[in-house]
Amino acid sequence: MERNLIKSNDFELFSSENEPNAGILIYALQHLGYQNDVAICDIIDNSIDAGATKIQIIIDKESIMIIDDGCGMGMKILDEALKLGSKVIREDNACLGKFGMGLSTASISIGNRTTVITKESKSDKYLKSSVDVNIVKLTNKFVKYIGEANNKDIDLFNKRINGTSGTIIILEECIGIKNKNINQFANKMKTVIARVYRKFMNKIDFYVNDSKIEIEDPLWLEDRETQIYSDDDYEIKWKDRNGIEKKSTVNVKMVLLPMIPKDEARQKKINIPNQGFSILRNSREIAFGYMPKWITKHNKYNRFRGEISFQSEMDEAMGVDFTKNGIDMIDSVNDILQQYLKVQIIAIGNKAQNEIVKTVNSDISHEDAERAITTKSNVLITPKEEKSEYNYEEETSQEEHTQQNQKVKVKFITVSAGRSGNIFSAYLKGKTTVIEWNIDHPFYERFVVLNKDNAGLVSAVDYLIYSIASSQLKVLGEDNNKAEIIDQLISVMSNNMRALLS
């Protein structure tokens, strides 16, 4: 039940002003922990909210400029723009901004001086506002300049913006930039913008240092070999801080990326840091490579990608703060998504792992073990020949038949018997012991697939399985009543190895 915290006489009791110490607060905001790319994206969000169709980022040694051809600002909105916690009204389910903190905190984290030059299409006036961190610290007051732009500012505006309205944000004395290599920093921004704003690039052109940015889709949906596993909406219910029940919808899309060679996969960063979900708030990415806490990152998920998309009305439930850089879901939301998604993610990981095993298996040869076992057959204890209606040896010559009778032959083949199947199965075909490796069992993956380049080790494992199989078949040949016991032994061994290796 919501409590009424305000009593009738509280307004008289709580009447003393409690304004922050401007110098100390501005210093704290400079060291808030904003990543540079996150801060610039926060400023870009304002350009998108302003209806821009072209957004330019200019990065040089002296300054960073964010330029848009949006609706611009009048004096009233400009007066709020550089305030901490502006009063600009935002439509929650459409706008990317949050709390009116983005422009002020983001710019402070990068540069000592922030200047805004803006113009509305309905006005002939070019307006300007500036905040200087050093002056705030010296005066210990939140002060700024606001008024009409000068001729130099107007020339810059008309040079950079081909339209009747727009805004230029200029960050100067950029002491907060971590990477002082301008080219590297610009290239990182290109990569970030290509992914973060991919859903907007059908209607907005983005540029970094006059280079147009193309879409980067982490789900590779344009690739024909990308497997779309699921694309569904899930109803989410939660209670806000006042105990009021709310509900909304989260869309979750999950895919399995194409299998590509290792070198290419490494180059395209199909690896542990990049596996998982892209988190989209109002179609704008706020996190990448996110894996819920109920799934441990593992190599088998390298090809797993997903999108979790929600509207900003769910910010509290999803744990979105004003930097819009990640999520921290409340328990009830986390539990709902776990119920729906965990089993699917595990299935995708297993599918990817099985595809790798089956592909790699085609390159694995068991011929060395077959030759060695056949060569040493005279010193091996072997099962008795099984009489069958068809014996391939009947087609051989008498001389060949005599030679073959002196040797025991073995043939290794691979089958897909499921993850819950036994490690192997074996049977006799004439004098040939046929061993069927189960490529789905983790024993085969761990000891054969992962060591496929070590022929000696693969052969040693083949010898082990052959020895167990020949023992099984010899006992079965002597006493069929023991079949159930032997089968149980193989089953228990397979189960325990599955549990230990998983």
N, C-alpha and C positions, 0 to 999 in steps of 0.2 A: 504494500500500500504506500502510495506517495505521501510523504509528510509535508506539511506546510511549514517551511523553514523561516518564513518572515513573520515576525510578530509586529503588533501595532506600534510599539515604541522603539523598534529597531532602527528606524530611520534617524531618530534623535541620537541614539547611542552610537551608531556608526556614521558619524558626521565629519570626522577628521580626514583630511586628504591624505592619500597614501601613494603618491606618484613615485614611479621607479627612479632610481639613480641612473640618469641617462648614460653617463660615461661608462659605468660598470655594465649596464645592460647591453650597450652596443658592443662592448668588448666580448661579452659572453656570446652574443649572436654571431660575431665574426668567427668564433671557435665552436660553432654548433655541431660541426661534424658533417656538414653538407659535402657530398662529393661534387666536384666541379661540373661533371656532365649532368648530374641530377639538378643542380642549381640552374643551369642554363635551360634545361627542359621545363623547369617550373616557370621560367619567363616566357618560353615558347607557348606554354599553355594559355597564357593571357592573350597572345596573338590569335590563337585558334578560337578562343572565346569571343574575340572581337570580329570574327567572321573573315579573317584573312584568307586570300587565295594564293598568296606568295609570301614566304617567310625566308629571310636571308640571315645567315650568321657570318659575320666578318670577324676573323681572329687575326690580330697582328701583334707586334711587340709592344705597342703603346696602349691598345684598348681592345675591347670586345664589343661588337654592336649586334643587336638583335633587331631586325627591321621587318615590318609587316605593312601590308596594304589594307589593314582592317578598317573598322569604322572610326578609329581615332577617339580622342577624349575631349570633352568640353572642360571648362574650368572646374566645375563641381566634382567631376569624377577624377580629374587630374589631381585635385587637392587631396583626395583620398588615396591615390595610387601608391605613394611612397610612405604611407603611414603603416605602422605595425598594427594589423587588425583593422583593415579598411572596412567601411560600411557599404561597399558596393554590393548590391543585391545580386545573388547568383541563383540560376535555376538548377537545383541539385542534380536532376537527371539529364542535364545537357552540358553543363559547364565542367571544365577540367580543374578550375581553381578550387581552393579549399581554405576557409577561415580568413581570407583576405590577407594572407601572410606571404604568399609566394614571391611577388616582386621585391618587396622590401628585404626579407630575410635572405633570399637567393642572391640578390645583388650585393648585400653587405658581406656575404661569405666570400665573394670573389674580389671586389674592388673597393677602394676607399671612397671613390666618388661615383655616384650614379646620376645620370642626366636623362630626362625624358623629353623628347621633342615630338609634338603630336598635332594633328589637325583633323577636324571633322569636315565632311564633305559639304555640310550645310553652312559652314562658317568660312570666312576669309582669313581668320586669324590663325597664326601658328603659335602654339603655346609651348611653354618650357617650364620644367621643374627640376631642381637638383638637390641632392642630399650629399653632404661631405662628412664622412666619419670623423675626421680629425677636428672639424669645427664642433661637432656634437660632443666630442670628448673634452675639448677646451672650454666650451661654455657650459657643459654638463646639462644641456637642454636639447630636446628634439626639435631642431630648427631646420629650415630648408629655404630655398629660393623658389618662388612661383610667380610667373608673369608671362609676358609675350616673348617669343623667341627673337633673337637678333638676326641680322642679315646673313651672318656666317651659318647659323643654324638652319635658316630657311634654304640657303643654297645647298646644304647637305641633304636636307629633306627632299628637295626637288631632284637632286642628282640620283638619289637612291630609291625613291618611291615614284613609280610611274602611275600616278592616280591622284584623285582629289582628296583622299583621306589616308591616314595611316599613322604609325608610331615608330619612333626609333628610340631604343634603349641603349645608352652608351655607358659601359663600365670602364673606369680608368683607374690607374695605379693598382693594377690587378695583382696585389701581393698574395692573394689566396690561391692562385693557380699553382697546382702541384707539379705539373709537367711544364717546364720552361721551354721545351722544344716545341715551337709553334706548329711545325708540320705534323709531329706526332699527335699533339693535342687536337689539331683540326681533323686528322684522320680518325681519331677516336670518336669525335663528335659526329662525323659522317656515319660511322658504324652504328652508333647509339640511335641517332635520329632515324636511320633506315629501318630499324626494328621497332623502336618505341612508337613511332607515328605511322606505321605501315597501313593502318586502317583508314588514315586520313589522306593518303597520297592519291586517291582517285579524284580529289577535289582541291588539294593544296599542293603547290610546288615548293619544295624545300631546297635551299642552297647553303653550302658551306664554302666560303671564299670563292663564290661564283661558280662552284661546281654543283650541278644538280644531283640530288640524292635519289637513288632508286630503291624500291622496296626490298627489304630483306625479310623473308618469311621463315621463321625457325621451324615451321611445320612442313615446309616443302610441299605445299598443297598443289602446286603446279606440276610437280613431278609425277608421272604416271605410275611409277613404282612405289610411291608412298601409299601405305595401307591405312585407310581410315578405319580405326577400330570402333569408335563410337562418337556420336555427336548428339547430346541430349540436354534437356532442361531439367533442373531439379528444384523443387520447391523447398525453400529454406524458411524456418520459423525460429524466432529468437525473442528474447525480452530485452528492451533497452534499459538504460540505467534507472529509469523511473518505474521499471516493472511492467511497462506496457508491451503487450505481445505484438510483434510485427512479423510480416512475411514478405518474401520477395522471391525472385527466381535467379538461379545461377546457371549459366550455360557452360557445359564442359565438353571439350572436344579432345580426343586422344588419337594419336597416330603412331605408326611404326615406320620410321624412315627407311629408305631403300638400303640394302646391304651393298656397301662399296668397299674397294680395297683399303687396306690399313693405312697406307700412305695418304690416300685421298681423304680418308676419314679423319686422320690426324690434322690435315691441312684445314678441313672444314669444321674442326673442333667438335666432332661427334665423340664426346668424351664425358667423363663423370661431372665436371663443373657445369656443363651445358645441358645435361639431361634433366627431364622434369617439365614443369609447367611454366608457361608465360602467363602472368597475371594481368588481366585487362580491366581497368576501371573506366567506365564510359568510353570504351574502345581504345583507350590509351594504355600502353604497357607500363606498369609500375614495378614489376619484378620479373626476372628471367632466371631460369634454372632452379625454380622453386620445387622442392620435393617435400611433401607433408612429413611431419615427424613420425608418422606411423609406417613410413616406407624408408628403408635404409638404402642410400645410394650404392649402386653396385654396377660392375661392368656390363651386366646383362641388360641394364636399362639405358645403355648409351644411345640406342636408337629410339628410345621413347621420348616423345614430345607431346605436350598438351597445352590447351588454353583454358583458363578459368576466367570467365567474363561475368561482370556484375555491374550494376549501376551504383552511383555514389550514395544513394539512399541506404546502402548497406555498409557504409564506411565504418560505423561503430561495430557492427557485427564482424566485419572482416579485419578490423584492427588497422585501419589506414590512418597515419598521422599526417600532419600538414606538409611534410616533405614528399609525400606520395612515393615512397621508395621501399616497397615491401608490404607484407601483411602479417598480422598476428591474430588469427581467428579466435573468437571466443569459443569456449569448450563446446557449447551446444551446436554451433555451426560446424566445427571440426568433426564432431561425432557423426553428424548427418553425412558429410562428405566422405568420411571414412567408411561408413556403411555402404555407400554406393560405389566408391571408386577403388578401394583397396584391392578387392578381388580382381578388378579389371586391370589394374597396373601390374599386379603379379602375373596375370595371364599374358600380358603383352611382353613382359620380361622373359617369361618361359618360352613364348613363341619365338622371340628373337634368338634366345639361346639355342633352341632346337634347330632353327634355320642355319645358325653358324655351324652346329655339329654336323648337320647333314651335308652342308657345303664343303666343310673341311674334310669330312669323311671320304669324299671322292678322291682326295689326294693321298689317302693313307693306304699303304700296302702292307699286307700280312704275309707276303710271299716268303720273306726271309725265315719266318717261324715255320712255315709249311715245309720249306726245304730242309731246315735243320731237324725237325721232328722226323721227317721221312728218312733222312740220312742215318739218324741214330735209332731207328725203330728196332734194330736187333737187340738193343739193351733196354728197351722200354717195356713195362708191363702194360699190356693192351687189352681192350675188350675183345670178346669173341665176335667173329663175323656174324652179322645178322642176315638170315636168309630172306630174300625178298623175291617177288614175282619177276622183278626186272633187275638184272645185274649188268652194269655197263661193261664188266670184264668179259662177258660172253662174246662181245664183238671183237675182242683182241685175238691175236694169233696164239698158238699153243706156247711158243717161246716167250712171248710177252706175258702170257698168263703165268708162266712159271716164275718169271722175274718178279712180277707184281705180288705173287703169293709170299715172297720172301720179305716184303716190306709192308709197313703199316702207313697208310696215307691219311692226311688230315686236310680239311678245307675250312678256312675261316670266311664267313660271309656276314654281312651286316643287315639288320632288320630294324624297323621302328616298332618296338613293342610297348611303348608308353613309359612314362616316368615311373609308374608304379609296378612295371614288369620286372622280372628277374634280370640279373646282370647278363646272363646268357642262357641258352638252351642248347642241348646237344642230342644227336642221334647218329646211328650208324647207317651208312648206305654202302652195302657190300663190306669191303674192308676199310672204307673211308669213314673217318670220324668227322662229321660235319658239326661245326660249332657256329652258332648264330649269336653274334654280339648284338646286344640291345643298345643302339646308339642313343636312346633317350635316357638311359640310366646315368646318373652323375659319375659312376665309376669309370665308364667309358670316356666321358668328357675329361675327367681329371687325369687319368693315367694313360690314355691313348691320344685323344685329340690335342690336349695341351702339350704333349710331348712328341707330336708327330714328326718333328725334325730330329729326334733322338731315336734312330732305328734300333739301337741296342736295347733301350728301355722298352720300346713297344714290343719287341720280340720277347723280352723277359716276361712282360705281362701276358702275352699270348701263351707262353710256356705254362705260366701259373694256371690260366683258365683251362688249357688243354689237360693239364695234370688232374685238375678237379673233375673235368668232364669225363676223361678216360676212366678215372676211379668210379665215377657214378655209373657209367655204362657197363663196366666190368662187373660191379656188384649186381646191377640189374640183370645182367646176363646169367649170373649164377643163381639168383633167387628173385623171382618177380614179386614176391611178397614184401621185399624190402623197398619197393618202388616208392611207396607213400612216405617212408622215413627219409629217403634220399631227397625226394622232392621238397620235403619240409626243411631239410638242412639247407638246400640251395635258396629256398624262399626266405628263411631267417637271415642267412648271410646277406642276401640282396637287400632286404629291408633295413638291416642294421647299417650296411654301407651307405645306403641312401640317406639315412638319418644323419650319419656322421659326416658325410661329404656335402650335404646341402647347406 
